Amino acid sequence: MTCKNCDCNTTKAPTLKFFKTHPDVPTPAYGTDQAACFDLSYCAAGKEYVKAWRHGGQHEFYLNDTKDITLLPGYIYMLPTGLIFDIPEGFSLRVHPRSSTGLKYGLIQPNSEGVIDADYTQESFLLFAVGPDVERLANIPHLTRLAQAELVPMVRPYLIDTNVAPSQKGNRIGGFGSTGA
């Protein structure tokens, strides 16, 4: 996007609005001036339980007054953020774990990257599991920053079914998973 107010070549950043489901929900914020993503926290304010899945069945883990939670290995948890995003058309929100999340808590994001589409207008959740090689429980304090998100422009290509396989491009031969030896 180019600036609509003048003829300059500067880029105007889009606006991402958010709604807090509870007054105690922390405002998303960038950690530094050059941070590519803003932080998202586990926030169970106003919640009684957290949903989790194991072996295809849904479970509910009820929270105490502190809202801290202990994550058990073998479950996939939907941790609330308390935020509903108003994502502009033509964009999506991409959710990644913070680098410290795996180191401090042994958590992994089982879907590798969360994608929130512009037409999703419900509360956003963080999907996490205790890593497979982690033998300890993950104790997550309420309001812990666990993930980071970025607003990404959407390029939606036309999908065309063709009867002709693509021909080789350049000097690449094979290399599924790696172009080197």
C-alpha positions as CSV (number, residue, x, y, z in Angstrom):
1,M,0.0,0.0,0.0
2,T,1.2,3.5,-0.8
3,C,0.3,6.6,1.0
4,K,-3.0,8.0,-0.1
5,N,-2.6,11.4,1.4
6,C,0.3,12.6,-0.8
7,D,2.6,11.5,-3.7
8,C,5.4,10.2,-1.4
9,N,6.8,6.7,-1.8
10,T,6.3,5.8,1.9
11,T,4.3,2.8,2.9
12,K,1.4,3.2,5.2
13,A,0.9,0.4,7.7
14,P,-2.5,-1.2,7.9
15,T,-4.5,-0.9,11.1
16,L,-5.2,-4.0,13.2
17,K,-8.0,-3.5,15.7
18,F,-8.6,-5.7,18.7
19,F,-11.3,-6.1,21.4
20,K,-10.5,-7.2,24.9
21,T,-13.0,-9.8,26.3
22,H,-12.1,-8.8,29.9
23,P,-10.6,-5.6,31.4
24,D,-7.5,-7.6,32.7
25,V,-6.5,-8.8,29.2
26,P,-3.0,-7.3,28.3
27,T,-2.7,-5.1,25.3
28,P,-0.6,-6.7,22.5
29,A,2.7,-4.9,22.3
30,Y,6.0,-5.1,20.4
31,G,8.9,-6.0,22.6
32,T,11.4,-3.7,20.8
33,D,11.4,-1.0,18.2
34,Q,12.5,-3.5,15.5
35,A,10.4,-6.5,16.6
36,A,8.7,-8.1,13.6
37,C,5.9,-9.5,15.7
38,F,3.8,-8.4,18.7
39,D,3.5,-10.6,21.8
40,L,0.4,-12.6,22.8
41,S,-0.2,-13.8,26.3
42,Y,-2.0,-16.7,27.9
43,C,-4.9,-14.8,29.6
44,A,-7.7,-16.7,31.3
45,A,-9.3,-13.6,32.8
46,G,-13.0,-14.3,33.1
47,K,-12.6,-18.0,32.2
48,E,-13.4,-21.0,34.4
49,Y,-11.5,-23.7,32.4
50,V,-9.1,-24.3,29.5
51,K,-10.0,-26.8,26.8
52,A,-7.6,-29.6,25.8
53,W,-7.6,-32.6,23.5
54,R,-6.1,-36.1,23.9
55,H,-6.7,-39.2,21.8
56,G,-9.5,-37.3,19.9
57,G,-11.5,-36.5,23.1
58,Q,-12.1,-33.1,24.5
59,H,-11.2,-32.4,28.2
60,E,-11.6,-29.3,30.4
61,F,-9.0,-28.3,33.0
62,Y,-10.6,-26.1,35.6
63,L,-8.6,-23.1,36.8
64,N,-8.0,-21.9,40.3
65,D,-8.2,-18.3,41.5
66,T,-4.7,-17.4,40.2
67,K,-5.6,-18.7,36.7
68,D,-2.1,-20.3,36.4
69,I,-2.2,-23.7,34.6
70,T,-0.1,-26.8,34.6
71,L,0.1,-28.4,31.2
72,L,0.4,-32.2,31.2
73,P,2.3,-34.1,28.4
74,G,0.1,-35.8,25.9
75,Y,-2.6,-33.1,25.6
76,I,-3.0,-30.3,23.1
77,Y,-4.3,-27.1,24.8
78,M,-6.3,-24.1,23.6
79,L,-5.0,-21.3,25.7
80,P,-7.1,-18.2,25.7
81,T,-5.7,-14.8,24.8
82,G,-8.8,-12.7,25.7
83,L,-8.5,-10.9,22.4
84,I,-10.7,-10.7,19.3
85,F,-9.0,-9.3,16.3
86,D,-10.6,-7.3,13.5
87,I,-8.3,-8.4,10.7
88,P,-8.5,-6.2,7.6
89,E,-9.6,-7.8,4.4
90,G,-6.7,-9.0,2.3
91,F,-4.6,-10.0,5.4
92,S,-4.2,-12.8,7.9
93,L,-2.7,-13.0,11.3
94,R,0.2,-15.5,11.7
95,V,0.9,-16.8,15.2
96,H,4.3,-18.2,16.1
97,P,5.7,-19.4,19.5
98,R,8.1,-17.0,21.1
99,S,11.7,-18.4,21.2
100,S,11.6,-18.5,25.0
101,T,8.4,-20.6,25.1
102,G,10.2,-23.8,24.1
103,L,13.2,-23.1,26.3
104,K,11.4,-22.0,29.5
105,Y,8.3,-24.3,29.4
106,G,9.1,-27.1,26.9
107,L,6.1,-26.1,24.8
108,I,5.6,-26.6,21.1
109,Q,3.0,-25.4,18.7
110,P,1.5,-28.6,17.2
111,N,0.3,-26.9,14.0
112,S,3.7,-25.2,13.5
113,E,2.1,-21.9,12.8
114,G,-1.4,-20.5,13.6
115,V,-3.3,-18.8,10.8
116,I,-6.2,-16.5,11.7
117,D,-8.2,-15.5,8.6
118,A,-9.8,-12.0,8.2
119,D,-13.3,-13.5,8.5
120,Y,-12.7,-15.1,11.9
121,T,-14.2,-12.8,14.5
122,Q,-14.1,-14.9,17.7
123,E,-11.6,-15.0,20.5
124,S,-8.1,-16.0,19.4
125,F,-6.5,-19.0,21.2
126,L,-2.9,-20.3,21.4
127,L,-2.5,-23.9,20.5
128,F,0.3,-25.6,22.5
129,A,1.4,-29.0,23.7
130,V,4.2,-30.1,26.0
131,G,7.1,-31.3,23.7
132,P,7.5,-35.0,23.2
133,D,10.9,-35.2,24.9
134,V,9.9,-33.1,27.8
135,E,9.3,-35.1,31.0
136,R,8.4,-32.3,33.3
137,L,5.1,-30.5,33.7
138,A,4.8,-27.1,32.2
139,N,3.6,-24.6,34.8
140,I,2.3,-21.5,33.0
141,P,1.5,-18.4,35.0
142,H,-1.5,-16.3,34.1
143,L,-0.5,-13.5,31.7
144,T,2.7,-15.2,30.4
145,R,3.7,-14.1,26.9
146,L,3.8,-17.4,24.9
147,A,3.4,-16.4,21.3
148,Q,3.9,-13.6,18.8
149,A,1.9,-12.6,15.9
150,E,2.3,-10.7,12.6
151,L,-0.2,-9.2,10.1
152,V,0.6,-10.8,6.7
153,P,-0.7,-9.6,3.3
154,M,-2.7,-12.3,1.5
155,V,-1.9,-13.2,-2.1
156,R,-4.6,-15.5,-3.3
157,P,-3.5,-17.1,-6.6
158,Y,-5.9,-18.4,-9.2
159,L,-5.8,-22.2,-9.1
160,I,-5.7,-23.8,-12.6
161,D,-5.9,-27.5,-13.2
162,T,-3.6,-28.4,-16.1
163,N,-2.8,-31.5,-18.1
164,V,0.8,-30.5,-18.6
165,A,3.4,-31.2,-16.0
166,P,5.8,-28.3,-15.4
167,S,9.2,-28.5,-17.1
168,Q,12.5,-28.2,-15.3
169,K,13.5,-24.7,-14.3
170,G,17.2,-23.8,-14.1
171,N,19.9,-26.3,-13.3
172,R,18.1,-28.0,-10.4
173,I,17.9,-31.8,-10.5
174,G,16.0,-33.5,-7.7
175,G,16.8,-32.4,-4.2
176,F,13.6,-33.0,-2.3
177,G,14.3,-31.6,1.1
178,S,17.7,-30.4,0.1
179,T,19.5,-29.0,-2.9
180,G,22.9,-30.0,-1.7
181,A,24.7,-33.3,-1.4
